[in-house]
Amino acid sequence: MEMNSNNYTYDSKKLILWKKDKTYLDIGIINNQDTILTYHSGNSSVDKFNEKLIQLILKFNYEYGYHYINHDIHTITQDDIKGYIVKTLLWRHCSAYLVVQLSSVGHRYLCYFYDNVTHSVTSFGTSYTSVRKKDIIYEFKKLYKNDLSMYPELQEVLKNNDFEENFGI
């Protein structure tokens, strides 16, 4: 792990979920070819969904490569939970995976950060703590303009335009 001048630790290799209250929840750790689920919700479906997400992000970063992640929508299904990784944003000190999650209790828009330095030149870099919620919401809003006819349930949810109300957990 590296420290910047503000004593903020980055490159922790953590997968972090942005919550409604603008705090963060450590979900797991992705390091080289190994993953660890660090958060257990008490709901086995949610925990298994998060495990699958961690494994997929591991593949994106260490097997497929960054060029692969934004070409398709990727789905994760666990029991009644279906998640669509709809967008990946890459910065120097982190990446963000935007997920539209559908389940029997409704839908929500999630932003998972992977705290991993992708470019190690000494300079300024965007970390997950410097990303603004309004920028993430904007990325979700842009999705509705895309052709999502292959995913009618996703298209239906996005047209609700309820990104602020249903953001996070």
Residue pairs with C-beta under 8 A, 6 or more apart in sequence:
1 9
1 10
1 11
1 12
2 9
2 10
2 11
2 117
3 9
3 10
4 10
4 127
8 127
8 129
10 93
10 94
10 115
10 117
10 125
10 127
11 93
11 115
11 116
11 117
12 29
12 115
13 29
13 30
13 31
13 114
13 115
13 116
14 26
14 27
14 28
14 29
14 30
14 38
14 114
14 115
15 26
15 27
15 28
15 29
15 30
15 53
15 54
15 57
15 112
15 113
15 114
15 115
16 24
16 25
16 26
16 27
16 112
16 113
16 114
16 115
16 128
17 24
17 25
17 27
17 110
17 111
17 112
17 113
17 168
17 169
18 24
18 110
18 111
18 112
18 113
18 128
18 133
18 136
18 167
18 168
19 25
19 168
19 169
20 167
20 168
20 169
21 168
22 133
24 113
24 128
25 39
25 169
26 38
26 39
27 37
27 38
27 39
27 50
27 53
27 54
27 112
28 35
28 36
28 37
28 38
28 39
28 50
28 51
28 54
29 35
29 36
29 38
30 54
30 57
30 58
30 61
30 114
30 116
32 62
33 58
33 62
35 51
35 54
35 55
35 58
37 47
37 50
37 51
37 54
39 50
40 47
41 47
41 50
45 78
45 79
45 80
45 81
46 78
46 81
48 78
48 79
49 76
49 78
49 81
49 83
52 76
52 78
53 76
53 83
53 85
53 97
53 99
53 112
56 74
56 76
56 85
57 97
57 112
57 114
60 66
60 68
60 69
60 88
61 95
61 114
61 116
66 90
66 118
69 85
69 88
70 87
70 88
73 84
73 85
73 86
73 148
73 151
73 154
74 84
74 85
75 82
75 83
75 84
75 85
76 82
76 83
76 85
77 83
80 103
80 104
81 101
81 102
81 103
82 101
82 102
82 103
82 153
83 99
83 100
83 101
83 102
83 110
84 99
84 100
84 101
84 102
84 151
84 154
85 97
85 98
85 99
86 98
86 99
86 100
86 140
86 143
86 154
87 97
87 98
87 139
87 140
87 143
88 95
88 96
88 97
88 98
89 95
89 96
89 98
89 139
90 118
91 118
91 125
91 126
91 127
91 131
92 117
92 118
92 119
92 123
92 124
92 125
92 126
93 115
93 116
93 117
93 118
93 125
93 126
93 127
93 128
94 113
94 114
94 115
94 116
94 126
94 127
94 128
94 131
95 113
95 114
95 116
95 118
96 111
96 112
96 113
96 114
96 128
96 131
96 136
97 111
97 112
97 113
97 114
98 109
98 110
98 111
98 136
98 139
98 140
99 109
99 110
99 111
99 112
100 107
100 108
100 109
100 110
100 140
100 154
100 157
100 158
101 107
101 108
101 109
101 110
102 153
102 154
102 157
106 166
107 157
107 166
108 166
108 167
108 168
108 169
109 137
109 140
109 163
109 166
109 167
109 168
110 167
110 168
110 169
111 136
111 167
111 168
113 128
113 131
115 127
115 128
117 125
119 125
133 167
136 167
137 163
137 164
137 167
140 158
140 163
141 161
141 163
143 158
144 155
144 158
144 159
144 161
148 154
148 155
148 158
149 155
